[in-house]
Amino acid sequence: MPVNVSGLLLEAAYLMAVGMLVVFLFLGALIGAMTLVAWLNRQFPEAAVPLHNSKQAAAPSTPALSSGIIAAITAAVHQHRNK
């Protein structure tokens, strides 16, 4: 069975050209979309949101631990580390 090498090479070149064109068009559209978004961001900037609230932070809802509980936790940690 004879193989037409020149025909296969032409078909391969055609597929390569189509693939490269599709990638080129996609990347061009991506760059265009990014440029458009950057332009829109410059034209319509968002209002600056303050990072810190001017109000004082609320006190934590959990009550403070008593000194007896703190002493028990400290003793347990000390005993665990000395094993």
mmCIF file of the N, C-alpha and C atoms, coordinates in Angstrom:
data_MODEL
# 
_entry.id   MODEL 
# 
loop_
_atom_site.group_PDB 
_atom_site.id 
_atom_site.type_symbol 
_atom_site.label_atom_id 
_atom_site.label_alt_id 
_atom_site.label_comp_id 
_atom_site.label_asym_id 
_atom_site.label_entity_id 
_atom_site.label_seq_id 
_atom_site.pdbx_PDB_ins_code 
_atom_site.Cartn_x 
_atom_site.Cartn_y 
_atom_site.Cartn_z 
_atom_site.occupancy 
_atom_site.B_iso_or_equiv 
_atom_site.pdbx_formal_charge 
_atom_site.auth_seq_id 
_atom_site.auth_comp_id 
_atom_site.auth_asym_id 
_atom_site.auth_atom_id 
_atom_site.pdbx_PDB_model_num 
ATOM 1   N N  . MET A 1 1  ? 0.840   -1.169 0.000  1.00 0.00 ? 1  MET A N  1 
ATOM 2   C CA . MET A 1 1  ? 0.000   0.000  0.000  1.00 0.00 ? 1  MET A CA 1 
ATOM 3   C C  . MET A 1 1  ? 0.894   1.245  0.000  1.00 0.00 ? 1  MET A C  1 
ATOM 4   N N  . PRO A 1 2  ? 0.855   2.038  -1.050 1.00 0.00 ? 2  PRO A N  1 
ATOM 5   C CA . PRO A 1 2  ? 1.717   3.227  -1.136 1.00 0.00 ? 2  PRO A CA 1 
ATOM 6   C C  . PRO A 1 2  ? 1.221   4.333  -0.192 1.00 0.00 ? 2  PRO A C  1 
ATOM 7   N N  . VAL A 1 3  ? 2.184   5.032  0.383  1.00 0.00 ? 3  VAL A N  1 
ATOM 8   C CA . VAL A 1 3  ? 1.879   6.126  1.311  1.00 0.00 ? 3  VAL A CA 1 
ATOM 9   C C  . VAL A 1 3  ? 2.255   7.433  0.633  1.00 0.00 ? 3  VAL A C  1 
ATOM 10  N N  . ASN A 1 4  ? 1.311   8.368  0.594  1.00 0.00 ? 4  ASN A N  1 
ATOM 11  C CA . ASN A 1 4  ? 1.540   9.673  -0.002 1.00 0.00 ? 4  ASN A CA 1 
ATOM 12  C C  . ASN A 1 4  ? 2.089   10.601 1.088  1.00 0.00 ? 4  ASN A C  1 
ATOM 13  N N  . VAL A 1 5  ? 3.423   10.681 1.159  1.00 0.00 ? 5  VAL A N  1 
ATOM 14  C CA . VAL A 1 5  ? 4.076   11.441 2.218  1.00 0.00 ? 5  VAL A CA 1 
ATOM 15  C C  . VAL A 1 5  ? 3.812   12.932 2.060  1.00 0.00 ? 5  VAL A C  1 
ATOM 16  N N  . SER A 1 6  ? 3.829   13.431 0.845  1.00 0.00 ? 6  SER A N  1 
ATOM 17  C CA . SER A 1 6  ? 3.622   14.870 0.650  1.00 0.00 ? 6  SER A CA 1 
ATOM 18  C C  . SER A 1 6  ? 2.204   15.275 1.063  1.00 0.00 ? 6  SER A C  1 
ATOM 19  N N  . GLY A 1 7  ? 1.235   14.424 0.808  1.00 0.00 ? 7  GLY A N  1 
ATOM 20  C CA . GLY A 1 7  ? -0.137  14.721 1.228  1.00 0.00 ? 7  GLY A CA 1 
ATOM 21  C C  . GLY A 1 7  ? -0.275  14.737 2.743  1.00 0.00 ? 7  GLY A C  1 
ATOM 22  N N  . LEU A 1 8  ? 0.405   13.782 3.394  1.00 0.00 ? 8  LEU A N  1 
ATOM 23  C CA . LEU A 1 8  ? 0.370   13.747 4.852  1.00 0.00 ? 8  LEU A CA 1 
ATOM 24  C C  . LEU A 1 8  ? 1.056   14.970 5.457  1.00 0.00 ? 8  LEU A C  1 
ATOM 25  N N  . LEU A 1 9  ? 2.173   15.387 4.848  1.00 0.00 ? 9  LEU A N  1 
ATOM 26  C CA . LEU A 1 9  ? 2.870   16.571 5.347  1.00 0.00 ? 9  LEU A CA 1 
ATOM 27  C C  . LEU A 1 9  ? 2.030   17.829 5.159  1.00 0.00 ? 9  LEU A C  1 
ATOM 28  N N  . LEU A 1 10 ? 1.332   17.934 4.030  1.00 0.00 ? 10 LEU A N  1 
ATOM 29  C CA . LEU A 1 10 ? 0.457   19.089 3.807  1.00 0.00 ? 10 LEU A CA 1 
ATOM 30  C C  . LEU A 1 10 ? -0.691  19.112 4.814  1.00 0.00 ? 10 LEU A C  1 
ATOM 31  N N  . GLU A 1 11 ? -1.269  17.952 5.088  1.00 0.00 ? 11 GLU A N  1 
ATOM 32  C CA . GLU A 1 11 ? -2.355  17.888 6.068  1.00 0.00 ? 11 GLU A CA 1 
ATOM 33  C C  . GLU A 1 11 ? -1.842  18.239 7.466  1.00 0.00 ? 11 GLU A C  1 
ATOM 34  N N  . ALA A 1 12 ? -0.647  17.772 7.814  1.00 0.00 ? 12 ALA A N  1 
ATOM 35  C CA . ALA A 1 12 ? -0.056  18.094 9.115  1.00 0.00 ? 12 ALA A CA 1 
ATOM 36  C C  . ALA A 1 12 ? 0.219   19.588 9.225  1.00 0.00 ? 12 ALA A C  1 
ATOM 37  N N  . ALA A 1 13 ? 0.727   20.197 8.153  1.00 0.00 ? 13 ALA A N  1 
ATOM 38  C CA . ALA A 1 13 ? 0.987   21.636 8.165  1.00 0.00 ? 13 ALA A CA 1 
ATOM 39  C C  . ALA A 1 13 ? -0.315  22.421 8.299  1.00 0.00 ? 13 ALA A C  1 
ATOM 40  N N  . TYR A 1 14 ? -1.371  21.953 7.633  1.00 0.00 ? 14 TYR A N  1 
ATOM 41  C CA . TYR A 1 14 ? -2.668  22.617 7.725  1.00 0.00 ? 14 TYR A CA 1 
ATOM 42  C C  . TYR A 1 14 ? -3.204  22.545 9.157  1.00 0.00 ? 14 TYR A C  1 
ATOM 43  N N  . LEU A 1 15 ? -3.141  21.365 9.778  1.00 0.00 ? 15 LEU A N  1 
ATOM 44  C CA . LEU A 1 15 ? -3.609  21.217 11.157 1.00 0.00 ? 15 LEU A CA 1 
ATOM 45  C C  . LEU A 1 15 ? -2.784  22.063 12.122 1.00 0.00 ? 15 LEU A C  1 
ATOM 46  N N  . MET A 1 16 ? -1.473  22.136 11.893 1.00 0.00 ? 16 MET A N  1 
ATOM 47  C CA . MET A 1 16 ? -0.617  22.946 12.739 1.00 0.00 ? 16 MET A CA 1 
ATOM 48  C C  . MET A 1 16 ? -0.975  24.421 12.608 1.00 0.00 ? 16 MET A C  1 
ATOM 49  N N  . ALA A 1 17 ? -1.208  24.885 11.388 1.00 0.00 ? 17 ALA A N  1 
ATOM 50  C CA . ALA A 1 17 ? -1.556  26.287 11.167 1.00 0.00 ? 17 ALA A CA 1 
ATOM 51  C C  . ALA A 1 17 ? -2.900  26.626 11.808 1.00 0.00 ? 17 ALA A C  1 
ATOM 52  N N  . VAL A 1 18 ? -3.872  25.730 11.674 1.00 0.00 ? 18 VAL A N  1 
ATOM 53  C CA . VAL A 1 18 ? -5.178  25.973 12.292 1.00 0.00 ? 18 VAL A CA 1 
ATOM 54  C C  . VAL A 1 18 ? -5.043  26.017 13.814 1.00 0.00 ? 18 VAL A C  1 
ATOM 55  N N  . GLY A 1 19 ? -4.296  25.103 14.385 1.00 0.00 ? 19 GLY A N  1 
ATOM 56  C CA . GLY A 1 19 ? -4.093  25.085 15.836 1.00 0.00 ? 19 GLY A CA 1 
ATOM 57  C C  . GLY A 1 19 ? -3.396  26.332 16.335 1.00 0.00 ? 19 GLY A C  1 
ATOM 58  N N  . MET A 1 20 ? -2.359  26.761 15.618 1.00 0.00 ? 20 MET A N  1 
ATOM 59  C CA . MET A 1 20 ? -1.645  27.967 16.017 1.00 0.00 ? 20 MET A CA 1 
ATOM 60  C C  . MET A 1 20 ? -2.544  29.195 15.901 1.00 0.00 ? 20 MET A C  1 
ATOM 61  N N  . LEU A 1 21 ? -3.385  29.249 14.881 1.00 0.00 ? 21 LEU A N  1 
ATOM 62  C CA . LEU A 1 21 ? -4.302  30.370 14.711 1.00 0.00 ? 21 LEU A CA 1 
ATOM 63  C C  . LEU A 1 21 ? -5.324  30.414 15.847 1.00 0.00 ? 21 LEU A C  1 
ATOM 64  N N  . VAL A 1 22 ? -5.846  29.258 16.230 1.00 0.00 ? 22 VAL A N  1 
ATOM 65  C CA . VAL A 1 22 ? -6.819  29.210 17.330 1.00 0.00 ? 22 VAL A CA 1 
ATOM 66  C C  . VAL A 1 22 ? -6.177  29.687 18.629 1.00 0.00 ? 22 VAL A C  1 
ATOM 67  N N  . VAL A 1 23 ? -4.971  29.228 18.919 1.00 0.00 ? 23 VAL A N  1 
ATOM 68  C CA . VAL A 1 23 ? -4.277  29.651 20.139 1.00 0.00 ? 23 VAL A CA 1 
ATOM 69  C C  . VAL A 1 23 ? -3.988  31.145 20.087 1.00 0.00 ? 23 VAL A C  1 
ATOM 70  N N  . PHE A 1 24 ? -3.535  31.649 18.951 1.00 0.00 ? 24 PHE A N  1 
ATOM 71  C CA . PHE A 1 24 ? -3.241  33.071 18.801 1.00 0.00 ? 24 PHE A CA 1 
ATOM 72  C C  . PHE A 1 24 ? -4.494  33.908 19.016 1.00 0.00 ? 24 PHE A C  1 
ATOM 73  N N  . LEU A 1 25 ? -5.617  33.495 18.431 1.00 0.00 ? 25 LEU A N  1 
ATOM 74  C CA . LEU A 1 25 ? -6.864  34.243 18.606 1.00 0.00 ? 25 LEU A CA 1 
ATOM 75  C C  . LEU A 1 25 ? -7.336  34.200 20.059 1.00 0.00 ? 25 LEU A C  1 
ATOM 76  N N  . PHE A 1 26 ? -7.223  33.049 20.709 1.00 0.00 ? 26 PHE A N  1 
ATOM 77  C CA . PHE A 1 26 ? -7.632  32.942 22.110 1.00 0.00 ? 26 PHE A CA 1 
ATOM 78  C C  . PHE A 1 26 ? -6.782  33.846 22.994 1.00 0.00 ? 26 PHE A C  1 
ATOM 79  N N  . LEU A 1 27 ? -5.467  33.817 22.816 1.00 0.00 ? 27 LEU A N  1 
ATOM 80  C CA . LEU A 1 27 ? -4.595  34.657 23.634 1.00 0.00 ? 27 LEU A CA 1 
ATOM 81  C C  . LEU A 1 27 ? -4.831  36.135 23.354 1.00 0.00 ? 27 LEU A C  1 
ATOM 82  N N  . GLY A 1 28 ? -5.087  36.483 22.092 1.00 0.00 ? 28 GLY A N  1 
ATOM 83  C CA . GLY A 1 28 ? -5.412  37.872 21.766 1.00 0.00 ? 28 GLY A CA 1 
ATOM 84  C C  . GLY A 1 28 ? -6.701  38.322 22.430 1.00 0.00 ? 28 GLY A C  1 
ATOM 85  N N  . ALA A 1 29 ? -7.717  37.455 22.430 1.00 0.00 ? 29 ALA A N  1 
ATOM 86  C CA . ALA A 1 29 ? -8.976  37.785 23.097 1.00 0.00 ? 29 ALA A CA 1 
ATOM 87  C C  . ALA A 1 29 ? -8.772  37.912 24.606 1.00 0.00 ? 29 ALA A C  1 
ATOM 88  N N  . LEU A 1 30 ? -7.934  37.067 25.178 1.00 0.00 ? 30 LEU A N  1 
ATOM 89  C CA . LEU A 1 30 ? -7.650  37.127 26.605 1.00 0.00 ? 30 LEU A CA 1 
ATOM 90  C C  . LEU A 1 30 ? -6.950  38.436 26.972 1.00 0.00 ? 30 LEU A C  1 
ATOM 91  N N  . ILE A 1 31 ? -5.975  38.843 26.173 1.00 0.00 ? 31 ILE A N  1 
ATOM 92  C CA . ILE A 1 31 ? -5.286  40.109 26.418 1.00 0.00 ? 31 ILE A CA 1 
ATOM 93  C C  . ILE A 1 31 ? -6.253  41.275 26.253 1.00 0.00 ? 31 ILE A C  1 
ATOM 94  N N  . GLY A 1 32 ? -7.106  41.209 25.243 1.00 0.00 ? 32 GLY A N  1 
ATOM 95  C CA . GLY A 1 32 ? -8.102  42.263 25.051 1.00 0.00 ? 32 GLY A CA 1 
ATOM 96  C C  . GLY A 1 32 ? -9.062  42.365 26.222 1.00 0.00 ? 32 GLY A C  1 
ATOM 97  N N  . ALA A 1 33 ? -9.513  41.231 26.741 1.00 0.00 ? 33 ALA A N  1 
ATOM 98  C CA . ALA A 1 33 ? -10.426 41.239 27.884 1.00 0.00 ? 33 ALA A CA 1 
ATOM 99  C C  . ALA A 1 33 ? -9.743  41.801 29.126 1.00 0.00 ? 33 ALA A C  1 
ATOM 100 N N  . MET A 1 34 ? -8.485  41.438 29.343 1.00 0.00 ? 34 MET A N  1 
ATOM 101 C CA . MET A 1 34 ? -7.760  41.963 30.501 1.00 0.00 ? 34 MET A CA 1 
ATOM 102 C C  . MET A 1 34 ? -7.542  43.464 30.376 1.00 0.00 ? 34 MET A C  1 
ATOM 103 N N  . THR A 1 35 ? -7.250  43.936 29.182 1.00 0.00 ? 35 THR A N  1 
ATOM 104 C CA . THR A 1 35 ? -7.079  45.367 28.963 1.00 0.00 ? 35 THR A CA 1 
ATOM 105 C C  . THR A 1 35 ? -8.389  46.104 29.204 1.00 0.00 ? 35 THR A C  1 
ATOM 106 N N  . LEU A 1 36 ? -9.497  45.536 28.742 1.00 0.00 ? 36 LEU A N  1 
ATOM 107 C CA . LEU A 1 36 ? -10.807 46.147 28.953 1.00 0.00 ? 36 LEU A CA 1 
ATOM 108 C C  . LEU A 1 36 ? -11.149 46.220 30.435 1.00 0.00 ? 36 LEU A C  1 
ATOM 109 N N  . VAL A 1 37 ? -10.887 45.164 31.184 1.00 0.00 ? 37 VAL A N  1 
ATOM 110 C CA . VAL A 1 37 ? -11.172 45.169 32.617 1.00 0.00 ? 37 VAL A CA 1 
ATOM 111 C C  . VAL A 1 37 ? -10.297 46.195 33.330 1.00 0.00 ? 37 VAL A C  1 
ATOM 112 N N  . ALA A 1 38 ? -9.033  46.308 32.945 1.00 0.00 ? 38 ALA A N  1 
ATOM 113 C CA . ALA A 1 38 ? -8.151  47.304 33.555 1.00 0.00 ? 38 ALA A CA 1 
ATOM 114 C C  . ALA A 1 38 ? -8.646  48.714 33.254 1.00 0.00 ? 38 ALA A C  1 
ATOM 115 N N  . TRP A 1 39 ? -9.098  48.957 32.029 1.00 0.00 ? 39 TRP A N  1 
ATOM 116 C CA . TRP A 1 39 ? -9.620  50.272 31.659 1.00 0.00 ? 39 TRP A CA 1 
ATOM 117 C C  . TRP A 1 39 ? -10.888 50.588 32.452 1.00 0.00 ? 39 TRP A C  1 
ATOM 118 N N  . LEU A 1 40 ? -11.782 49.597 32.561 1.00 0.00 ? 40 LEU A N  1 
ATOM 119 C CA . LEU A 1 40 ? -13.008 49.809 33.329 1.00 0.00 ? 40 LEU A CA 1 
ATOM 120 C C  . LEU A 1 40 ? -12.699 50.065 34.800 1.00 0.00 ? 40 LEU A C  1 
ATOM 121 N N  . ASN A 1 41 ? -11.690 49.397 35.336 1.00 0.00 ? 41 ASN A N  1 
ATOM 122 C CA . ASN A 1 41 ? -11.304 49.607 36.727 1.00 0.00 ? 41 ASN A CA 1 
ATOM 123 C C  . ASN A 1 41 ? -10.754 51.013 36.937 1.00 0.00 ? 41 ASN A C  1 
ATOM 124 N N  . ARG A 1 42 ? -10.042 51.549 35.956 1.00 0.00 ? 42 ARG A N  1 
ATOM 125 C CA . ARG A 1 42 ? -9.551  52.922 36.068 1.00 0.00 ? 42 ARG A CA 1 
ATOM 126 C C  . ARG A 1 42 ? -10.683 53.929 35.930 1.00 0.00 ? 42 ARG A C  1 
ATOM 127 N N  . GLN A 1 43 ? -11.655 53.644 35.067 1.00 0.00 ? 43 GLN A N  1 
ATOM 128 C CA . GLN A 1 43 ? -12.758 54.575 34.842 1.00 0.00 ? 43 GLN A CA 1 
ATOM 129 C C  . GLN A 1 43 ? -13.745 54.586 36.003 1.00 0.00 ? 43 GLN A C  1 
ATOM 130 N N  . PHE A 1 44 ? -14.003 53.461 36.609 1.00 0.00 ? 44 PHE A N  1 
ATOM 131 C CA . PHE A 1 44 ? -14.988 53.330 37.680 1.00 0.00 ? 44 PHE A CA 1 
ATOM 132 C C  . PHE A 1 44 ? -14.345 52.680 38.905 1.00 0.00 ? 44 PHE A C  1 
ATOM 133 N N  . PRO A 1 45 ? -13.497 53.420 39.626 1.00 0.00 ? 45 PRO A N  1 
ATOM 134 C CA . PRO A 1 45 ? -12.837 52.809 40.790 1.00 0.00 ? 45 PRO A CA 1 
ATOM 135 C C  . PRO A 1 45 ? -13.832 52.586 41.922 1.00 0.00 ? 45 PRO A C  1 
ATOM 136 N N  . GLU A 1 46 ? -13.558 51.569 42.719 1.00 0.00 ? 46 GLU A N  1 
ATOM 137 C CA . GLU A 1 46 ? -14.394 51.278 43.881 1.00 0.00 ? 46 GLU A CA 1 
ATOM 138 C C  . GLU A 1 46 ? -14.031 52.236 45.005 1.00 0.00 ? 46 GLU A C  1 
ATOM 139 N N  . ALA A 1 47 ? -14.995 52.505 45.862 1.00 0.00 ? 47 ALA A N  1 
ATOM 140 C CA . ALA A 1 47 ? -14.725 53.343 47.021 1.00 0.00 ? 47 ALA A CA 1 
ATOM 141 C C  . ALA A 1 47 ? -13.792 52.594 47.965 1.00 0.00 ? 47 ALA A C  1 
ATOM 142 N N  . ALA A 1 48 ? -12.871 53.337 48.570 1.00 0.00 ? 48 ALA A N  1 
ATOM 143 C CA . ALA A 1 48 ? -11.920 52.709 49.485 1.00 0.00 ? 48 ALA A CA 1 
ATOM 144 C C  . ALA A 1 48 ? -12.651 52.240 50.733 1.00 0.00 ? 48 ALA A C  1 
ATOM 145 N N  . VAL A 1 49 ? -12.411 51.008 51.097 1.00 0.00 ? 49 VAL A N  1 
ATOM 146 C CA . VAL A 1 49 ? -13.032 50.433 52.287 1.00 0.00 ? 49 VAL A CA 1 
ATOM 147 C C  . VAL A 1 49 ? -12.036 50.552 53.431 1.00 0.00 ? 49 VAL A C  1 
ATOM 148 N N  . PRO A 1 50 ? -12.446 51.162 54.560 1.00 0.00 ? 50 PRO A N  1 
ATOM 149 C CA . PRO A 1 50 ? -11.496 51.272 55.677 1.00 0.00 ? 50 PRO A CA 1 
ATOM 150 C C  . PRO A 1 50 ? -11.158 49.892 56.228 1.00 0.00 ? 50 PRO A C  1 
ATOM 151 N N  . LEU A 1 51 ? -9.882  49.704 56.542 1.00 0.00 ? 51 LEU A N  1 
ATOM 152 C CA . LEU A 1 51 ? -9.434  48.411 57.029 1.00 0.00 ? 51 LEU A CA 1 
ATOM 153 C C  . LEU A 1 51 ? -9.803  48.194 58.487 1.00 0.00 ? 51 LEU A C  1 
ATOM 154 N N  . HIS A 1 52 ? -9.753  49.268 59.274 1.00 0.00 ? 52 HIS A N  1 
ATOM 155 C CA . HIS A 1 52 ? -10.040 49.140 60.699 1.00 0.00 ? 52 HIS A CA 1 
ATOM 156 C C  . HIS A 1 52 ? -11.312 49.900 61.016 1.00 0.00 ? 52 HIS A C  1 
ATOM 157 N N  . ASN A 1 53 ? -12.120 49.312 61.842 1.00 0.00 ? 53 ASN A N  1 
ATOM 158 C CA . ASN A 1 53 ? -13.345 49.954 62.270 1.00 0.00 ? 53 ASN A CA 1 
ATOM 159 C C  . ASN A 1 53 ? -12.996 50.974 63.344 1.00 0.00 ? 53 ASN A C  1 
ATOM 160 N N  . SER A 1 54 ? -13.621 52.149 63.302 1.00 0.00 ? 54 SER A N  1 
ATOM 161 C CA . SER A 1 54 ? -13.301 53.191 64.264 1.00 0.00 ? 54 SER A CA 1 
ATOM 162 C C  . SER A 1 54 ? -13.860 52.874 65.647 1.00 0.00 ? 54 SER A C  1 
ATOM 163 N N  . LYS A 1 55 ? -14.854 51.999 65.719 1.00 0.00 ? 55 LYS A N  1 
ATOM 164 C CA . LYS A 1 55 ? -15.413 51.615 67.011 1.00 0.00 ? 55 LYS A CA 1 
ATOM 165 C C  . LYS A 1 55 ? -14.440 50.681 67.726 1.00 0.00 ? 55 LYS A C  1 
ATOM 166 N N  . GLN A 1 56 ? -14.507 50.724 69.053 1.00 0.00 ? 56 GLN A N  1 
ATOM 167 C CA . GLN A 1 56 ? -13.663 49.819 69.823 1.00 0.00 ? 56 GLN A CA 1 
ATOM 168 C C  . GLN A 1 56 ? -14.182 48.400 69.698 1.00 0.00 ? 56 GLN A C  1 
ATOM 169 N N  . ALA A 1 57 ? -13.287 47.461 69.736 1.00 0.00 ? 57 ALA A N  1 
ATOM 170 C CA . ALA A 1 57 ? -13.686 46.059 69.636 1.00 0.00 ? 57 ALA A CA 1 
ATOM 171 C C  . ALA A 1 57 ? -14.468 45.669 70.881 1.00 0.00 ? 57 ALA A C  1 
ATOM 172 N N  . ALA A 1 58 ? -15.490 44.871 70.694 1.00 0.00 ? 58 ALA A N  1 
ATOM 173 C CA . ALA A 1 58 ? -16.308 44.423 71.814 1.00 0.00 ? 58 ALA A CA 1 
ATOM 174 C C  . ALA A 1 58 ? -15.512 43.464 72.682 1.00 0.00 ? 58 ALA A C  1 
ATOM 175 N N  . ALA A 1 59 ? -15.837 43.443 73.944 1.00 0.00 ? 59 ALA A N  1 
ATOM 176 C CA . ALA A 1 59 ? -15.161 42.541 74.875 1.00 0.00 ? 59 ALA A CA 1 
ATOM 177 C C  . ALA A 1 59 ? -15.521 41.105 74.516 1.00 0.00 ? 59 ALA A C  1 
ATOM 178 N N  . PRO A 1 60 ? -14.600 40.179 74.708 1.00 0.00 ? 60 PRO A N  1 
ATOM 179 C CA . PRO A 1 60 ? -14.914 38.782 74.388 1.00 0.00 ? 60 PRO A CA 1 
ATOM 180 C C  . PRO A 1 60 ? -16.067 38.286 75.255 1.00 0.00 ? 60 PRO A C  1 
ATOM 181 N N  . SER A 1 61 ? -16.880 37.421 74.669 1.00 0.00 ? 61 SER A N  1 
ATOM 182 C CA . SER A 1 61 ? -18.063 36.939 75.377 1.00 0.00 ? 61 SER A CA 1 
ATOM 183 C C  . SER A 1 61 ? -17.743 35.864 76.404 1.00 0.00 ? 61 SER A C  1 
ATOM 184 N N  . THR A 1 62 ? -16.564 35.250 76.297 1.00 0.00 ? 62 THR A N  1 
ATOM 185 C CA . THR A 1 62 ? -16.215 34.207 77.261 1.00 0.00 ? 62 THR A CA 1 
ATOM 186 C C  . THR A 1 62 ? -15.664 34.859 78.522 1.00 0.00 ? 62 THR A C  1 
ATOM 187 N N  . PRO A 1 63 ? -16.072 34.402 79.685 1.00 0.00 ? 63 PRO A N  1 
ATOM 188 C CA . PRO A 1 63 ? -15.565 34.994 80.924 1.00 0.00 ? 63 PRO A CA 1 
ATOM 189 C C  . PRO A 1 63 ? -14.106 34.610 81.136 1.00 0.00 ? 63 PRO A C  1 
ATOM 190 N N  . ALA A 1 64 ? -13.403 35.427 81.908 1.00 0.00 ? 64 ALA A N  1 
ATOM 191 C CA . ALA A 1 64 ? -11.996 35.160 82.193 1.00 0.00 ? 64 ALA A CA 1 
ATOM 192 C C  . ALA A 1 64 ? -11.877 33.913 83.065 1.00 0.00 ? 64 ALA A C  1 
ATOM 193 N N  . LEU A 1 65 ? -10.798 33.182 82.875 1.00 0.00 ? 65 LEU A N  1 
ATOM 194 C CA . LEU A 1 65 ? -10.571 31.971 83.664 1.00 0.00 ? 65 LEU A CA 1 
ATOM 195 C C  . LEU A 1 65 ? -10.118 32.352 85.071 1.00 0.00 ? 65 LEU A C  1 
ATOM 196 N N  . SER A 1 66 ? -10.555 31.590 86.032 1.00 0.00 ? 66 SER A N  1 
ATOM 197 C CA . SER A 1 66 ? -10.140 31.865 87.412 1.00 0.00 ? 66 SER A CA 1 
ATOM 198 C C  . SER A 1 66 ? -8.692  31.423 87.603 1.00 0.00 ? 66 SER A C  1 
ATOM 199 N N  . SER A 1 67 ? -8.083  31.936 88.655 1.00 0.00 ? 67 SER A N  1 
ATOM 200 C CA . SER A 1 67 ? -6.674  31.614 88.899 1.00 0.00 ? 67 SER A CA 1 
ATOM 201 C C  . SER A 1 67 ? -6.494  30.135 89.236 1.00 0.00 ? 67 SER A C  1 
ATOM 202 N N  . GLY A 1 68 ? -7.514  29.513 89.828 1.00 0.00 ? 68 GLY A N  1 
ATOM 203 C CA . GLY A 1 68 ? -7.424  28.080 90.138 1.00 0.00 ? 68 GLY A CA 1 
ATOM 204 C C  . GLY A 1 68 ? -7.365  27.234 88.879 1.00 0.00 ? 68 GLY A C  1 
ATOM 205 N N  . ILE A 1 69 ? -8.153  27.595 87.874 1.00 0.00 ? 69 ILE A N  1 
ATOM 206 C CA . ILE A 1 69 ? -8.151  26.848 86.607 1.00 0.00 ? 69 ILE A CA 1 
ATOM 207 C C  . ILE A 1 69 ? -6.823  27.041 85.891 1.00 0.00 ? 69 ILE A C  1 
ATOM 208 N N  . ILE A 1 70 ? -6.308  28.264 85.919 1.00 0.00 ? 70 ILE A N  1 
ATOM 209 C CA . ILE A 1 70 ? -5.019  28.534 85.269 1.00 0.00 ? 70 ILE A CA 1 
ATOM 210 C C  . ILE A 1 70 ? -3.916  27.726 85.953 1.00 0.00 ? 70 ILE A C  1 
ATOM 211 N N  . ALA A 1 71 ? -3.948  27.658 87.285 1.00 0.00 ? 71 ALA A N  1 
ATOM 212 C CA . ALA A 1 71 ? -2.944  26.880 88.017 1.00 0.00 ? 71 ALA A CA 1 
ATOM 213 C C  . ALA A 1 71 ? -3.050  25.397 87.680 1.00 0.00 ? 71 ALA A C  1 
ATOM 214 N N  . ALA A 1 72 ? -4.268  24.882 87.541 1.00 0.00 ? 72 ALA A N  1 
ATOM 215 C CA . ALA A 1 72 ? -4.450  23.467 87.206 1.00 0.00 ? 72 ALA A CA 1 
ATOM 216 C C  . ALA A 1 72 ? -3.928  23.171 85.802 1.00 0.00 ? 72 ALA A C  1 
ATOM 217 N N  . ILE A 1 73 ? -4.199  24.059 84.861 1.00 0.00 ? 73 ILE A N  1 
ATOM 218 C CA . ILE A 1 73 ? -3.711  23.862 83.486 1.00 0.00 ? 73 ILE A CA 1 
ATOM 219 C C  . ILE A 1 73 ? -2.192  23.914 83.463 1.00 0.00 ? 73 ILE A C  1 
ATOM 220 N N  . THR A 1 74 ? -1.620  24.873 84.189 1.00 0.00 ? 74 THR A N  1 
ATOM 221 C CA . THR A 1 74 ? -0.159  24.996 84.232 1.00 0.00 ? 74 THR A CA 1 
ATOM 222 C C  . THR A 1 74 ? 0.470   23.743 84.832 1.00 0.00 ? 74 THR A C  1 
ATOM 223 N N  . ALA A 1 75 ? -0.115  23.221 85.896 1.00 0.00 ? 75 ALA A N  1 
ATOM 224 C CA . ALA A 1 75 ? 0.421   22.004 86.519 1.00 0.00 ? 75 ALA A CA 1 
ATOM 225 C C  . ALA A 1 75 ? 0.312   20.811 85.581 1.00 0.00 ? 75 ALA A C  1 
ATOM 226 N N  . ALA A 1 76 ? -0.793  20.714 84.843 1.00 0.00 ? 76 ALA A N  1 
ATOM 227 C CA . ALA A 1 76 ? -0.964  19.597 83.910 1.00 0.00 ? 76 ALA A CA 1 
ATOM 228 C C  . ALA A 1 76 ? 0.054   19.670 82.777 1.00 0.00 ? 76 ALA A C  1 
ATOM 229 N N  . VAL A 1 77 ? 0.281   20.861 82.255 1.00 0.00 ? 77 VAL A N  1 
ATOM 230 C CA . VAL A 1 77 ? 1.271   21.018 81.176 1.00 0.00 ? 77 VAL A CA 1 
ATOM 231 C C  . VAL A 1 77 ? 2.663   20.693 81.703 1.00 0.00 ? 77 VAL A C  1 
ATOM 232 N N  . HIS A 1 78 ? 2.981   21.167 82.907 1.00 0.00 ? 78 HIS A N  1 
ATOM 233 C CA . HIS A 1 78 ? 4.295   20.906 83.495 1.00 0.00 ? 78 HIS A CA 1 
ATOM 234 C C  . HIS A 1 78 ? 4.503   19.405 83.708 1.00 0.00 ? 78 HIS A C  1 
ATOM 235 N N  . GLN A 1 79 ? 3.474   18.719 84.209 1.00 0.00 ? 79 GLN A N  1 
ATOM 236 C CA . GLN A 1 79 ? 3.577   17.277 84.437 1.00 0.00 ? 79 GLN A CA 1 
ATOM 237 C C  . GLN A 1 79 ? 3.730   16.535 83.113 1.00 0.00 ? 79 GLN A C  1 
ATOM 238 N N  . HIS A 1 80 ? 3.021   16.976 82.080 1.00 0.00 ? 80 HIS A N  1 
ATOM 239 C CA . HIS A 1 80 ? 3.106   16.314 80.776 1.00 0.00 ? 80 HIS A CA 1 
ATOM 240 C C  . HIS A 1 80 ? 4.498   16.476 80.168 1.00 0.00 ? 80 HIS A C  1 
ATOM 241 N N  . ARG A 1 81 ? 5.080   17.643 80.328 1.00 0.00 ? 81 ARG A N  1 
ATOM 242 C CA . ARG A 1 81 ? 6.411   17.890 79.745 1.00 0.00 ? 81 ARG A CA 1 
ATOM 243 C C  . ARG A 1 81 ? 7.507   17.130 80.489 1.00 0.00 ? 81 ARG A C  1 
ATOM 244 N N  . ASN A 1 82 ? 7.296   16.844 81.756 1.00 0.00 ? 82 ASN A N  1 
ATOM 245 C CA . ASN A 1 82 ? 8.319   16.154 82.550 1.00 0.00 ? 82 ASN A CA 1 
ATOM 246 C C  . ASN A 1 82 ? 8.219   14.640 82.465 1.00 0.00 ? 82 ASN A C  1 
ATOM 247 N N  . LYS A 1 83 ? 7.364   14.094 81.663 1.00 0.00 ? 83 LYS A N  1 
ATOM 248 C CA . LYS A 1 83 ? 7.247   12.631 81.527 1.00 0.00 ? 83 LYS A CA 1 
ATOM 249 C C  . LYS A 1 83 ? 8.457   12.048 80.850 1.00 0.00 ? 83 LYS A C  1 
# 
